[in-house]
Amino acid sequence: MANKRQLKKAICCMCGEIASVCLTRQADVNEENLEKWDEVVIDAALLQVSAVRQVNVRFGKKVKDYPTPQDYRKARREFFKQHVNELSEFLKTHASELTGRINELGKEQ
């Protein structure tokens, strides 16, 4: 698992890439489709904010709640692994939805 800083940077890069594709393609778009492209950029920004907020999560248990420190570390590791997997699925779902919208808008040109 990456640390929080690397995870946040990766999220920002991914959402920034989606927005840059939209902004690049906006140069060749007529006025009526311009608002649709702007909506995709805004949704990419909102996805970034939402995903970055989800990175910060606390385990919520203490070492004394477990019989041994090894059990605590194992439970903590599993908790964060599951959380990262859920965040990954969240990003995949929303990013694929955004790229689908970009592709549809590209066909309308």
N, C-alpha and C positions, 0 to 999 in steps of 0.2 A: 504494500500500500504506500502511496506517495504521502508526503507530509501535506499539511493543510495549505501551505503557501504554494507548492507545486500544483496541487489540485485546483486552487483558485486561479492560478495563472493559465492552466490548461482550459478551464471553463471560459475565461475571458478571451483567450485566443480563438477558441472555437466559435463563440458568439460573434466576435469581431470579424472573423472570416466570413460568416454568413452575412453580416451587415455590409461588408466591403463588396461582396459579390452583388448584392442588391444595388448598392450605390454605383458600382461600375456599369451595371446593366441599365440604370435609370437614364443614362446619357442618351440612349437610343429609343426612349419610350415617348409616346405621345402623351399629351396632358391628361387624358382621361384615365390612363393606367398608372399615372404617377402616384396617386393616393394609395393604390393597392401596394405599390412597392414600398412606400413609406410605412404602411402598416406592418409589413414583414420586418422592416428594420426596427420598428418599435417593439414588435413581439420578440425579436432577437435580444434586444436590450432588457426587456422584462424577464426573459428566460435567464439571462446572465445574472440579474439581481436575485431572482428566486433561487437559482442553483447555488450561488455563492453563499446565500444565507443558510442553505441546507448543509453546507460543509461543516459549520460549527455545531457540534453536538457533544453532549456530555454523557458519560457512561452512567453516572448516577448511583453507583454502588461503591462500597469501600472494601478494603482488604479484609477487614474484620468480619464482613458478611459471608466470607467463604472459609472453608476449613483450612486451606493452605494458601500461601501466596501464589503457588503455581496454578491453582484452580481459578484464582482471581485473574491472573494474567491471561489464562486461556479464555475465560468468559469475556474479558475485555477485548481481546483480539478478535473473537468471533463476532462480538457486537459491532465493532468498527468495520469488520469485513462485510458484514451484512448491510450495514449502512452505506458503504461505498458502492456495493452492488445495486442497491435500491436507487442511489443517486445516479449511477451509470445508466440504469434502465430509464429513469426519468429523462435524462439528457438525450438518450438515443431516441426515445419516442417523440419528444418535442422537436429535436433537430431534424429528424426525418420528416416530420409534418411541415416544418419550415422549408426544407429543401423541396418537398413536393409542391408547395405553394410557389416557390421560385420557378420551378420547372413549368408549372401551369401558366404563370405569368409570362415566361419566356416564349411559350407557344403562341400566346395571344399577340405578340408583336407583329 
